[in-house]
Amino acid sequence: MSTKSRAVSARGVQEFKLYITRAIPVGAVVNCADNSGAKSLKVIMVKGWKGRLSRLPAASVGDQIKVIVKKGPPEMRKQTYDAVLVRQKYPVRRSNGNRIMFEDNAAVIITPEGEMKGTDVKGPIASEAAERWPRLANVASMIV
């Protein structure tokens, strides 16, 4: 008999997330939607990705990603940060049957603890991201 238990770990249970098409692969350049100073970010890793051989890891709205600042102040450039994807161009299907899409792909830089690096979010954010990241929802001007 195995001694491994299926008890909940200290990090909690993985919450239920509806299927959203993962449209932002590793290597994609996205806009920065906060006032941290960065302008564009390059995705280098998707946290929690479980994929198939030879398939690029990809992220969807609400996912945590690792990014490099491509355009921004010199002290931020070429540094890696955690970020949350808040908008994607590819349509997201909601449970009520509607589809929503945005003008651009955008992310918000966060600290390793989950706090925002900036103090403001430019533009709307998807409600899928706001549900998973409540601190982001408090600062957002518009949730779609």
C-alpha positions, 0 to 999 in steps of 0.5 A: 500500500502506498504511503502517498496521500492525496491531501491538499498541499500548502499551496491550495487546490488548483481552482477550476478554470474554463478552457480558454484557447492558449494563443500566446506562445513562448517568444511572443511580444506583448504590450505592458498594460501597467505603469511600471515603465516597461512598454513591451514584454517578451514571453519566455516561460508559461508557469504550470504548462503541461504540454506535448513533445515539440509543442511550444508552451502557450498562455491564455488570459489569466495565466502567469508567465515569465517575461523579459522587458524588450522596451522600457527604461534601461534598468528594467531591460533584459531583466526577467519578471513574473507577469499575468496575461490580461488581454489576448487578440484571439477570441475567448469563449465564455460559458454563456456562449459569447466570445470576447476579443481585444485589440492587443495582447497585454500583460501586467508585471507582478512580484513573485508574491503576486502584488502588482509592480505598478500602481495602475492598469491601462485599458480593460482586462478580461474577467477571466484574469480578474477572477484569478487575480483579485489584486489586479481586479481592485486596480483595474479601471475596466473589467470586460 
